[in-house]
Amino acid sequence: MQVEPSSLKVSSAGTNCEAFKLINGRLDLNPCRFQSGASVNIGMNWEAERKELFDLGISDFPDHGIWRVTVNGLEVKDYTLEKSAIRLANLPIDAKIAVTFQAK
């Protein structure tokens, strides 16, 4: 399983740390500067299933127009249209996806 740094939450004594580093699957907490011997809480979000293909509910894609796809509010270009669906790879956990089409 590949762990994304954004899926981790690290804290100690009520203080969150975002300075930790994830290197080759190992968590380096030195940048957090927690006190020696402190209890550290590490939480991780994970997905039971990773979905890449989303049915748009369209029987035929329009021939002329502009597709706009955003992931977490940022426009992306690395998607493919397949029959009545769109395929998006490498999505972050809990991604918010928006697909719009503007006819020409």
N, C-alpha and C positions, 0 to 999 in steps of 0.2 A: 504494500500500500504506500503510495506517495503522499506525503503530508505537505500541505500548503501552509506557509508561515501565517497567512491570514486566518487560518482555521484554529490557531492556537491562542489561548489566553493564559497569561502567566501573572501570578500575584503572590505577595507575601505580606502578612500583617496588614492587610487592607490596601496595600500599595500595588497598583498595576505596573507591569513592565512591558514596554513595547520595544525595548532595545535588544532583546535576546536575539541570538542568531541560530539559524538552522542550517547546518553544514553537513552534507552527505548523510542526512537522516539523524544526525546527533544535535541535541539541543544544548547550546552554549548559553549559560545563565550569567557568566561573568560580567557582561555589560550591564546587568541589572543592579549590580552592587548591593545585593541583599546582605544582611548581616550573617556572619559565619554561624552555622548551626540553625539558621532560621528555617521554619517550615515553609515550603513553597507549594502553592497550588497551581497545577497545570491542567487546563481544560482544553478539549478539542471537539470541534464540530466535525461530523463525518456524515457521509451519505450512504444509505443502503444500496442505492441504485444511482448510476450516473446516466442521465438522459441526454441524448444528442439530437434526436430526430423529433420534431414537433409538427403535428398535423395542423395545418392552417384552416382546414374545413373548406377548401376551395376546389371545385371539380376541375376547372381549367385555369391555369395561370394566365393572366392578361399578357398579350404580346408586347404592348408598348407602354412603358411607364418607368417609374423610378421606385425601386425598393429601398427602404431605409430600415436598418436593423440596429438596435441599441442594446447593449448589455450594461446594466447598472448605470444607465444614462449616457454611456459613451458609445459613439457610433463605431460599428465594426464592419469590416469588408470580407472577412474570412468565413463565409457561409456558402452553402450551395442549396439550390432549389431542386427538389425531387418530387415529381408528380404533384401531389397536393400538400407537400410538407417542406419544411426548411431544416437543414442540418447545420448545427453549430457545434464545433469541437472546442475543447479546452475551456469550458465554462467554469467560472469560480463557484464555490459553494454558495447556495442561496441566491443565485443570479436572478436579477429582474430583467426580463427580456421583453422588448417592444418591437413589433414588426408593423410597418406601415407601407402602403403602396399609393403612389400618386400617378394617376393616368395622364398620358400626354395628349 
